[in-house]
Amino acid sequence: MRASPRDTTLQVTPSIRLNGPRYLSVRYDLVSHSRALWHPTWNSDRTVTVDLRTGAVLRPVDHPAPSAHGPAGLSTLGELLREFGAGTCFADGRPLQLDAGALENAAIQFALTGRHLEVLPDGPALGLETACGQPTISIPYQRLGGFLRPDLLSAVAGPSPS
């Protein structure tokens, strides 16, 4: 029996990760179902964060502080993915192809929550095996002071203790 395009479906499940007061962050879980060819690591998730004051959409590249767009900032992100990525391919020290392009081409997705930043790195897009897929790695805001934009961090994590 030959598979037809009707044998493949894409299920999209949205979940609100943060609902104000400044930002709305939604995660969309995309699950492909196919009778012809399919593997669970091919599922991917996307996020959308909107600044509720301006209506602007924050792309992945808009989340980091300007200083974090260079090699040092991306190295910090790689270290955080290793530290908080227990049980994923990101925790075992494999080299990542983590450059500014990863933020531009959506190889890394960010979702804001009330407690932490959800990072959804696409393993194959970052030079890892297909089996690594796209895990969710939760990083506490208090560990992101040098990485996230300060205005974004203060809006979701509150003011820094003095």
Protein Blocks (a to p, Z undefined) as FASTA:
>chain_A
ZZdfklpccddddddfbgcjkbccdddddddddfkbccfklpccddddddfknopacdfk
lmpcfklmmmklmmmmmmmmmmmmghiaklnopacdddfklmmnopaccdddfkbccddd
dfklnopafklmpadddddfklmmmmmcfklmmmmnopadZZ
